[in-house]
Amino acid sequence: MRLLDATTIRLQEFAEDKIPPYAILSHTWGNDEVSFQDMDRAKPTQKEGYVKIKYACKQALIDELEYVWIDTCCIDKRSSSELSEAINSMFQWYRNARVCYAYLVDVPSNTIPLSPNSPFRKSRWFTRGWTLQELIAPPHVQFYFTDWTSLASKDELSSLITEITSVDKFSLGGGDLRQASIAKRMSWASKRVTTRKEDIAYCLLGIFDANMPMLYGKGDKAFVRLQEEIIKDSLPTKDEYFRNIERRDSSKENV
């Protein structure tokens, strides 16, 4: 796993069994984000997206965390195998983070979240496909206004977030997502959008505990592949199948 050193703002690689505690950023992408190549060339400060990186690292140090993971610059998207591995691992990476900083670029610091027409309710962050798992997976999510002042935590706003997203409090709070039906989980994503058609399937992999290779250029076929994976995972194993038959036959004999 590749992480940003919050002090030096330089990338470091860690073996799977030696990953240190880290913070993770959730945000909506802009037009001038810092890529892995930008970090590699040591020229990230020229990009508008560097401000998010700087403040996320600053907040991590305040929270006594030495490392941060940010999707824009911690993945080498030139490598299809690395991108595929990252997307399939992303839900777990968010779940394992000590804290997730949800940065709302379109929510000013004078916002009252509970007011009926508040910018918080209308934030683009609640409409994007990828931010669904970034809301659900981390045990602790802290929201930030556009100026990076703290807004509130996921726990503090759980009732409002459920109202906005339809995601129940049990699932928001780290509950077993299998307790929510497939249809229910699908409904959480029904009003969300992604830039690329395929990503509306890939952003749901963690929600359904599914795993599949990334194939871009296939459009809606990616969602069909996701459905096939969900169905396959919901079918009983051979041992479960025969146990069910034995139980059924046994119950008939006892009638």
C-alpha positions in Angstrom: 0.0 0.0 0.0 1.3 3.4 -0.9 0.8 6.2 1.7 1.7 9.9 2.0 4.1 10.9 4.8 2.1 13.7 6.4 5.2 15.6 7.4 7.2 15.5 4.1 4.2 15.0 1.8 6.2 12.3 0.0 5.0 8.9 -1.0 6.1 5.7 0.8 5.3 2.1 0.1 4.5 -0.5 2.8 4.2 -4.2 2.7 0.7 -5.6 3.5 1.7 -6.7 7.0 3.5 -3.5 7.9 0.9 -0.8 7.1 1.0 1.9 9.8 -2.0 3.7 11.2 -3.3 6.2 8.6 -6.0 8.8 7.8 -7.8 8.7 4.5 -9.4 11.4 2.4 -12.9 11.4 0.8 -13.6 14.1 -1.6 -15.1 14.9 -5.0 -12.6 15.3 -7.8 -11.9 18.6 -9.5 -10.3 19.4 -12.8 -6.7 19.9 -11.5 -6.0 17.0 -9.2 -2.5 15.9 -8.2 -1.7 12.5 -9.8 0.9 9.9 -8.9 3.0 11.2 -11.7 2.9 14.7 -10.3 4.1 13.4 -6.9 6.8 11.3 -8.6 8.1 14.4 -10.5 8.1 16.4 -7.2 5.9 19.1 -8.8 2.6 18.6 -7.0 2.3 22.2 -5.6 1.5 23.6 -9.0 -1.8 21.9 -9.1 -5.0 23.2 -7.5 -5.7 19.9 -5.9 -2.6 20.1 -3.8 -4.4 22.3 -1.3 -6.6 19.3 -0.3 -3.4 17.2 0.1 -1.8 19.8 2.3 -4.7 20.2 4.6 -5.4 16.5 4.9 -1.8 16.0 5.9 -2.0 18.9 8.3 -5.1 17.5 10.0 -3.6 14.0 10.2 -0.6 15.4 12.2 -3.1 17.2 14.5 -4.7 13.8 15.0 -1.3 12.3 15.7 -1.3 10.2 12.5 1.9 10.1 10.4 0.3 8.9 7.1 -2.5 9.7 4.8 -4.0 7.8 1.8 -5.5 9.9 -1.0 -6.9 8.3 -4.2 -5.8 10.9 -6.6 -2.1 10.6 -5.9 -1.5 7.3 -4.1 -2.5 5.0 -7.1 -0.4 4.8 -10.2 -3.3 4.7 -12.7 -0.9 4.0 -15.6 -0.8 0.5 -14.3 -4.0 -1.4 -15.0 -3.1 -4.1 -12.5 -2.4 -1.6 -9.8 -5.6 0.2 -10.5 -7.6 -3.0 -10.4 -6.1 -4.1 -7.2 -6.7 -0.7 -5.6 -10.4 -0.6 -6.6 -11.0 -4.1 -5.3 -9.2 -3.2 -2.0 -10.6 0.3 -1.6 -13.6 -0.5 0.7 -11.2 -2.3 3.1 -8.7 0.5 2.9 -11.4 2.9 4.0 -12.6 0.5 6.7 -9.1 0.1 8.1 -8.4 3.9 8.3 -8.3 5.4 11.7 -10.3 8.4 10.5 -11.8 9.5 7.1 -11.7 13.2 6.3 -14.8 14.0 4.2 -14.0 17.3 2.5 -17.1 19.1 1.2 -15.8 21.7 -1.2 -19.2 23.2 -1.9 -20.3 23.7 1.8 -19.3 27.1 3.3 -18.4 27.3 7.0 -21.6 29.3 7.9 -23.7 26.3 6.9 -26.3 24.9 9.4 -26.5 21.3 8.2 -30.0 20.6 9.6 -31.7 23.6 7.9 -34.1 22.5 5.1 -32.2 23.9 2.2 -28.6 23.8 3.6 -25.7 23.4 1.2 -24.8 20.3 3.3 -27.9 18.5 2.1 -27.3 19.5 -1.5 -23.5 18.8 -1.5 -22.2 17.1 -4.6 -20.4 14.6 -2.2 -23.8 12.9 -1.6 -24.4 12.4 -5.3 -21.2 10.6 -6.4 -20.9 6.9 -6.7 -17.5 6.5 -5.1 -18.4 8.4 -2.0 -21.0 5.9 -1.0 -18.4 3.3 0.2 -16.4 6.2 1.6 -19.3 7.1 3.8 -20.2 3.6 4.9 -16.8 1.8 5.3 -14.8 4.0 7.7 -15.7 3.6 11.4 -15.1 7.3 11.9 -15.8 10.0 9.4 -15.2 13.7 10.1 -16.8 16.2 7.7 -15.0 19.5 6.8 -16.3 22.7 5.3 -14.8 24.2 2.2 -12.2 26.2 4.3 -11.2 23.0 6.1 -12.8 23.9 9.4 -14.5 21.0 11.1 -18.2 20.5 10.5 -19.3 17.4 12.5 -18.8 13.6 12.6 -20.8 10.9 10.8 -22.1 9.8 14.2 -23.3 13.3 15.1 -25.1 13.7 11.9 -26.3 10.1 11.4 -30.0 10.9 11.4 -29.6 13.6 8.8 -27.3 11.5 6.7 -29.8 8.6 6.7 -32.4 11.1 5.6 -30.2 12.3 2.7 -28.8 9.0 1.6 -31.4 6.4 2.7 -28.6 4.4 4.3 -29.8 3.1 7.6 -27.9 3.9 10.9 -26.9 0.2 11.4 -25.1 0.2 8.1 -23.6 3.7 8.6 -22.3 2.6 12.0 -20.3 -0.4 10.8 -23.0 -3.0 10.8 -22.8 -6.1 8.7 -24.0 -4.9 5.2 -25.3 -8.4 4.4 -28.1 -7.6 6.9 -29.4 -5.2 4.2 -31.0 -6.9 1.2 -29.3 -6.7 -2.2 -32.2 -4.5 -3.4 -31.8 -2.2 -0.4 -28.0 -1.8 -1.1 -28.7 -1.1 -4.7 -31.2 1.6 -3.8 -28.5 3.5 -1.9 -26.6 4.0 -5.2 -29.7 4.6 -7.4 -29.4 8.4 -7.4 -25.6 8.5 -7.5 -23.5 9.1 -10.6 -20.0 8.4 -11.8 -18.0 10.1 -14.6 -17.4 6.8 -16.4 -20.2 4.3 -16.9 -18.3 1.4 -15.7 -17.5 3.0 -12.3 -21.1 2.8 -11.2 -20.5 -1.0 -10.9 -16.9 -0.8 -9.7 -17.8 1.7 -6.9 -20.2 -0.9 -5.4 -17.7 -3.8 -5.2 -17.1 -3.3 -1.5 -20.8 -2.7 -0.7 -21.5 -6.2 -2.0 -18.2 -7.8 -1.0 -17.5 -8.7 -4.6 -14.3 -8.8 -6.5 -13.7 -8.5 -10.3 -11.2 -7.2 -12.8 -11.5 -3.7 -14.1 -12.5 -3.6 -17.8 -13.0 0.0 -19.1 -14.7 0.6 -22.5 -17.5 -1.9 -21.8 -20.1 0.6 -20.6 -23.1 -1.0 -19.0 -21.7 -4.5 -19.3 -19.7 -3.8 -16.2 -22.9 -3.6 -14.2 -24.1 -6.9 -15.7 -20.8 -8.4 -14.5 -21.4 -7.0 -11.0 -24.9 -8.6 -10.9 -23.4 -11.9 -12.0 -20.8 -11.7 -9.2 -23.5 -10.9 -6.6 -25.7 -13.8 -7.7 -22.7 -16.1 -7.7 -21.7 -15.1 -4.2 -25.3 -15.5 -2.9 -25.6 -19.1 -4.1 -24.9 -21.8 -1.5 -21.6 -23.8 -1.6 -21.7 -27.5 -2.4 -21.5 -28.4 1.3 -24.3 -25.9 2.2 -26.4 -27.2 -0.6 -26.3 -30.8 0.6 -26.8 -29.8 4.2 -29.9 -28.0 3.2 -31.2 -31.1 1.4 -30.4 -33.2 4.5 -32.3 -30.8 6.7 -35.3 -30.8 4.3 -35.4 -34.6 4.1 -35.0 -34.9 7.9 -37.9 -32.5 8.5 -40.1 -34.5 6.1 -39.4 -37.7 8.0 -40.4 -36.1 11.3 -43.8 -35.0 9.9 
